[in-house]
Amino acid sequence: MSGSNRKARCSGRGFSVTRSDITVAPNPKQRRQLSKQGVPLTHDLHVQEVVHRQSQIINPCTKPKLQFHPTFLNDSYEMCRNICAEYAKTFYLGTLLMTEERQKAIWAIYVWCRRTDELVDGPNAAYMSSSVLDRWEDRLEDIFNGHPYDMLDAALTDTLSKFPLDIKPFRDMIQGMRMDTRKSRYNNFQELYLYCYYVAGTVGLMTVPIMGIAQESVIPVQSVYDAALYLGIGNQLTNILRDVGEDALRGRVYLPQDELAQFGLCDKDVFSRNVTERWRKFMKHQITRARIYFNRAEEGVSQLEKASRWPVWSSLILYRKILDAIEDNDYDNLTKRAHVGRANKIFTLPLAYTRSLSNRKTKSRLSLIRLI
């Protein structure tokens, strides 16, 4: 980008917004525009196909699989647990509230997702290429066919034999990694939303079969999956807002470029790490959007099986507290990383437990919060 263009983008005026001004998904006109640009849309992500296919898997053991020695399998899951505990402390805390079988499954999925992410963000990211991701996708196929490459893969293969998981969300996450190798800027929220789907919304689709849907649930299965998708989007938006400063050090700006300009900001303001009043107003806008997604996830959480609601509610509330922490830091996510202390996390558990006891029976609220 030329210097003159950058200056023009920095000279825009800030403006006030209301909740209704916040874009949360492509509108019809924007869908047509994005289609012309070759950007895949949520309607084209075949989420309904995933829901249908996972709902139709009555017996996950439909393909031959390796018979693992119990000790080997226990060691595999223990390795996954240790990785999860070390690198995702908030997330791991929530898994401790699950049943043992669900714990192991979630750890296995987390480790696969982390390994996938490290292909583009890990210590060997400099050697990243499209062929590496192609081989990783081939390896995913082998895992789903019962042929793991190592102990960590074996935990996921075993999980697939116990829960009705479809391969598409896993493939889509790999597609998100491909996006990371090609893009370091997002023109608008519609593009960023798609990225958030690929790298985090997919996790919601992966984990619904693990959590289970309550038999007494009164809303469609699709609505529960939608809520899981929204939770993943909210989590990723929160991660982005928490990590703005760290991403900037790598030359990445995961913020809608058009919205930066609307608030009189540009990449230079992000790299300068200077918290201005314009930046605070912009961050308020972004935080409000993330909270909208968390609000829209709540209905689905209330429809999960009782044994799964508490940990998911804990995760949802704790991620909301990251947004609170950004506010407590006076919106300085350029030089500070928002942190939720351990005591605060522990105090969250009783609140999450109380929320988990609720199983809302109304459909009206959910019908009002459709994103697409």
Legacy VTK file of the C-alpha trace (Angstrom):
# vtk DataFile Version 3.0
C-alpha trace
ASCII
DATASET POLYDATA
POINTS 372 float
0.000 0.000 0.000
1.378 3.401 -0.925
2.079 6.023 1.695
-0.609 8.319 0.315
-3.252 5.634 0.550
-2.210 4.780 4.070
-2.444 8.440 5.072
-5.923 8.718 3.552
-7.084 5.724 5.514
-5.691 7.154 8.734
-7.442 10.448 8.245
-10.993 9.118 8.465
-13.262 10.461 11.180
-14.424 8.412 14.143
-18.124 7.833 14.553
-20.508 6.555 17.188
-22.325 3.265 16.722
-25.235 1.474 18.277
-25.670 -2.267 18.733
-27.789 -2.415 15.567
-24.910 -0.901 13.538
-22.633 -3.858 14.213
-22.180 -6.310 11.368
-22.370 -9.910 12.558
-22.684 -11.727 9.217
-22.975 -10.980 5.492
-26.228 -9.396 4.353
-27.727 -10.437 0.968
-25.943 -7.688 -0.973
-22.627 -8.490 0.684
-23.128 -12.203 -0.024
-23.426 -11.457 -3.742
-20.333 -9.256 -3.635
-18.293 -11.857 -1.787
-19.467 -14.583 -4.164
-18.138 -12.541 -7.095
-14.816 -12.272 -5.261
-14.661 -16.030 -4.876
-15.027 -15.899 -1.086
-16.907 -18.961 0.280
-20.017 -18.028 2.247
-21.506 -19.581 5.342
-24.347 -20.962 3.230
-21.710 -22.697 1.115
-19.922 -24.249 4.091
-22.382 -27.158 4.198
-22.893 -26.865 7.941
-26.308 -28.477 7.510
-24.575 -31.352 5.745
-22.313 -31.851 8.772
-25.316 -31.811 11.099
-27.146 -34.355 8.972
-24.199 -36.687 8.572
-23.218 -36.634 12.238
-26.853 -37.143 13.237
-27.054 -40.171 10.969
-23.991 -41.912 12.408
-25.672 -44.355 14.763
-22.668 -46.609 15.260
-19.310 -44.845 14.838
-17.571 -48.202 14.432
-18.459 -48.485 10.734
-14.914 -48.996 9.474
-12.127 -51.374 10.490
-9.786 -49.847 13.045
-6.645 -50.823 14.887
-7.037 -52.564 18.228
-4.956 -50.595 20.690
-3.441 -52.062 23.820
-5.148 -50.449 26.847
-1.848 -49.187 28.258
-0.876 -47.637 24.921
-4.264 -45.961 24.647
-4.114 -44.624 28.214
-0.667 -43.189 27.504
-1.992 -41.588 24.311
-4.797 -39.807 26.123
-2.450 -38.814 28.963
-0.172 -37.140 26.439
-3.176 -35.250 25.066
-4.221 -34.237 28.581
-0.754 -32.885 29.371
-0.637 -30.827 26.173
-4.080 -29.408 26.835
-3.200 -28.568 30.444
0.008 -26.801 29.408
-1.204 -24.760 26.463
-4.921 -24.138 27.123
-5.258 -23.619 30.856
-8.705 -21.983 30.776
-10.045 -24.564 28.353
-8.490 -27.415 30.329
-10.119 -26.222 33.537
-13.500 -26.644 31.857
-12.718 -30.170 30.688
-12.121 -31.289 34.279
-15.866 -30.937 34.852
-16.719 -33.494 32.152
-17.188 -37.233 32.353
-13.975 -39.195 31.807
-14.930 -40.412 28.332
-15.827 -36.904 27.180
-12.670 -35.469 28.739
-10.494 -37.807 26.714
-12.360 -37.105 23.493
-12.084 -33.335 23.934
-8.368 -33.593 24.738
-7.794 -35.660 21.596
-9.651 -33.140 19.433
-7.856 -30.205 21.058
-4.446 -31.744 20.376
-5.263 -32.398 16.721
-6.473 -28.796 16.347
-3.368 -27.453 18.056
-1.047 -29.501 15.884
-2.899 -28.257 12.823
-2.525 -24.657 13.990
1.180 -25.110 14.694
1.775 -26.001 11.062
1.430 -22.294 10.283
2.213 -20.711 13.676
4.633 -23.174 15.262
8.448 -23.317 15.318
8.585 -24.922 11.855
6.159 -22.477 10.243
9.000 -21.078 8.096
9.006 -24.361 6.186
5.261 -24.246 5.641
3.915 -24.902 2.142
0.690 -26.005 0.508
2.139 -29.490 0.094
2.604 -29.759 3.869
-1.093 -29.054 4.404
-1.981 -31.493 1.640
-0.020 -34.218 3.420
-1.644 -33.265 6.733
-5.064 -33.653 5.124
-4.050 -37.078 3.764
-2.972 -37.990 7.275
-6.392 -36.874 8.559
-8.022 -39.271 6.105
-5.880 -42.086 7.484
-6.882 -41.216 11.053
-10.543 -41.404 10.083
-9.883 -44.737 8.369
-8.350 -46.189 11.532
-4.684 -45.803 10.636
-3.007 -43.294 12.981
0.596 -42.208 12.489
1.561 -41.731 16.144
0.262 -41.877 19.716
-1.504 -38.530 19.532
-3.272 -39.555 16.335
-4.245 -42.812 18.028
-6.228 -40.947 20.688
-8.286 -39.250 17.975
-8.775 -42.521 16.099
-10.116 -44.095 19.278
-12.390 -41.089 19.849
-13.809 -41.532 16.345
-14.773 -45.086 17.275
-16.881 -43.801 20.177
-18.511 -40.605 18.877
-20.291 -39.744 15.592
-17.794 -37.285 14.111
-17.765 -36.246 10.462
-14.505 -35.392 8.725
-15.663 -32.121 7.120
-15.082 -29.765 10.097
-11.556 -31.157 10.400
-10.934 -30.572 6.690
-12.357 -27.078 6.995
-9.922 -26.269 9.804
-7.061 -27.219 7.496
-8.584 -24.821 4.977
-8.359 -22.137 7.668
-4.639 -22.817 7.926
-4.386 -22.361 4.157
-6.019 -18.968 4.598
-3.376 -18.064 7.176
-0.627 -18.748 4.632
-2.293 -16.499 2.048
-3.827 -13.648 4.039
-2.594 -11.343 6.772
-5.343 -8.721 6.298
-9.133 -8.897 6.158
-10.964 -6.214 4.210
-14.189 -6.462 6.203
-15.920 -8.497 8.867
-17.490 -10.810 6.300
-14.027 -12.067 5.363
-12.945 -12.270 8.993
-16.127 -14.179 9.887
-15.264 -16.861 7.347
-11.763 -17.154 8.765
-13.215 -17.471 12.275
-15.507 -20.241 11.039
-12.647 -22.212 9.543
-10.286 -21.988 12.509
-12.750 -21.989 15.429
-16.373 -22.390 14.383
-15.385 -25.828 13.144
-14.460 -26.778 16.702
-18.069 -26.209 17.724
-19.216 -28.614 15.016
-16.635 -31.179 16.116
-17.587 -31.101 19.772
-21.412 -31.189 19.726
-21.402 -35.006 19.343
-19.004 -35.215 22.306
-21.157 -33.002 24.519
-24.431 -34.613 23.436
-27.850 -33.028 23.028
-30.397 -33.517 25.809
-33.257 -35.833 24.917
-35.682 -33.297 26.365
-34.350 -30.521 24.098
-37.209 -28.664 22.386
-35.218 -26.854 19.694
-34.014 -28.344 16.381
-30.666 -30.110 16.301
-29.560 -27.551 13.710
-30.143 -24.774 16.242
-27.842 -26.451 18.766
-25.135 -26.714 16.102
-25.708 -23.072 15.154
-25.162 -22.108 18.788
-21.959 -24.174 18.911
-20.800 -22.390 15.779
-21.566 -19.007 17.353
-19.600 -19.951 20.466
-16.604 -20.849 18.315
-16.885 -17.543 16.439
-17.146 -15.629 19.738
-14.110 -17.438 21.147
-12.015 -16.679 18.080
-13.034 -13.028 18.006
-12.023 -12.840 21.663
-8.679 -14.475 20.911
-8.099 -11.947 18.143
-8.881 -9.002 20.413
-6.704 -10.385 23.213
-3.755 -10.992 20.864
-3.769 -7.807 18.756
-0.400 -6.685 20.074
1.266 -10.083 19.679
-0.109 -10.547 16.163
1.144 -7.087 15.199
4.684 -8.150 16.103
4.319 -10.829 13.423
2.992 -8.329 10.901
-0.569 -9.601 11.141
-3.714 -7.576 11.699
-6.808 -9.718 12.223
-9.136 -6.723 12.297
-11.620 -5.543 9.624
-9.765 -2.948 7.562
-12.910 -1.047 6.622
-13.946 -0.709 10.267
-10.495 0.499 11.275
-10.853 3.205 8.644
-14.334 4.143 9.876
-12.824 4.923 13.263
-9.965 6.900 11.727
-7.439 4.111 12.218
-5.190 1.958 10.064
-2.423 -0.622 10.370
0.071 2.066 11.358
-1.954 2.751 14.496
-1.850 -0.929 15.411
1.905 -1.165 14.873
2.534 2.050 16.830
1.007 0.341 19.901
-0.444 3.670 21.018
-3.830 3.473 22.747
-5.828 6.509 21.655
-9.434 7.501 22.177
-10.183 6.375 18.637
-8.702 2.997 19.461
-10.845 2.703 22.585
-14.014 3.460 20.597
-13.015 0.926 17.963
-12.362 -1.718 20.599
-15.733 -1.083 22.249
-17.313 -1.801 18.875
-15.368 -5.054 18.448
-16.055 -6.243 22.013
-19.778 -5.614 21.608
-19.813 -7.829 18.530
-17.986 -10.663 20.299
-20.498 -10.507 23.146
-23.370 -10.761 20.663
-21.996 -14.116 19.537
-21.689 -15.346 23.114
-25.273 -14.267 23.789
-26.425 -16.182 20.747
-24.597 -19.299 21.884
-26.410 -19.468 25.220
-29.594 -21.142 23.997
-27.708 -24.091 22.541
-25.613 -24.563 25.679
-28.840 -24.915 27.645
-29.899 -27.773 25.362
-26.810 -29.937 25.812
-26.860 -33.041 27.976
-26.778 -32.107 31.647
-23.305 -33.552 32.200
-21.881 -31.234 29.517
-23.557 -27.936 30.332
-21.394 -26.964 33.284
-17.999 -27.112 31.489
-19.362 -25.378 28.386
-20.979 -22.640 30.475
-17.669 -22.279 32.320
-15.800 -21.832 29.050
-18.341 -19.317 27.756
-18.265 -17.205 30.919
-14.479 -17.320 31.201
-14.071 -16.139 27.607
-16.452 -13.296 28.341
-14.174 -12.360 31.230
-11.295 -11.952 28.781
-13.348 -9.211 27.144
-13.935 -7.731 30.596
-10.178 -7.816 31.202
-9.528 -5.875 27.994
-11.927 -3.224 29.275
-10.237 -3.251 32.691
-6.938 -2.584 30.885
-8.551 0.566 29.419
-8.701 -1.190 26.022
-4.924 -1.552 25.862
-4.508 -4.815 24.001
-1.591 -3.386 22.058
0.963 -3.547 24.874
-0.898 -5.748 27.379
-2.401 -9.222 27.171
-5.766 -9.507 28.896
-5.566 -12.078 31.666
-8.160 -13.782 33.838
-6.618 -14.758 37.168
-6.929 -18.250 38.595
-9.027 -17.058 41.534
-11.418 -15.335 39.135
-11.676 -18.555 37.133
-12.481 -20.579 40.226
-15.127 -18.085 41.353
-16.737 -18.519 37.938
-17.479 -22.200 38.499
-20.455 -21.792 40.899
-22.058 -19.278 38.514
-21.538 -21.612 35.581
-23.007 -24.490 37.573
-26.119 -22.463 38.372
-26.540 -21.578 34.696
-26.078 -25.223 33.741
-29.133 -26.232 35.792
-31.351 -24.185 33.481
-32.872 -25.895 30.435
-34.749 -23.174 28.638
-37.947 -24.333 27.001
-38.685 -21.383 24.778
-37.954 -21.244 21.070
-38.859 -17.605 20.593
-35.533 -16.144 21.689
-33.522 -18.368 19.394
-35.704 -17.503 16.415
-34.761 -13.852 16.877
-31.019 -14.379 16.857
-30.365 -16.053 13.536
-27.180 -14.713 12.020
-27.639 -15.866 8.476
LINES 1 373
372 0 1 2 3 4 5 6 7 8 9 10 11 12 13 14 15 16 17 18 19 20 21 22 23 24 25 26 27 28 29 30 31 32 33 34 35 36 37 38 39 40 41 42 43 44 45 46 47 48 49 50 51 52 53 54 55 56 57 58 59 60 61 62 63 64 65 66 67 68 69 70 71 72 73 74 75 76 77 78 79 80 81 82 83 84 85 86 87 88 89 90 91 92 93 94 95 96 97 98 99 100 101 102 103 104 105 106 107 108 109 110 111 112 113 114 115 116 117 118 119 120 121 122 123 124 125 126 127 128 129 130 131 132 133 134 135 136 137 138 139 140 141 142 143 144 145 146 147 148 149 150 151 152 153 154 155 156 157 158 159 160 161 162 163 164 165 166 167 168 169 170 171 172 173 174 175 176 177 178 179 180 181 182 183 184 185 186 187 188 189 190 191 192 193 194 195 196 197 198 199 200 201 202 203 204 205 206 207 208 209 210 211 212 213 214 215 216 217 218 219 220 221 222 223 224 225 226 227 228 229 230 231 232 233 234 235 236 237 238 239 240 241 242 243 244 245 246 247 248 249 250 251 252 253 254 255 256 257 258 259 260 261 262 263 264 265 266 267 268 269 270 271 272 273 274 275 276 277 278 279 280 281 282 283 284 285 286 287 288 289 290 291 292 293 294 295 296 297 298 299 300 301 302 303 304 305 306 307 308 309 310 311 312 313 314 315 316 317 318 319 320 321 322 323 324 325 326 327 328 329 330 331 332 333 334 335 336 337 338 339 340 341 342 343 344 345 346 347 348 349 350 351 352 353 354 355 356 357 358 359 360 361 362 363 364 365 366 367 368 369 370 371
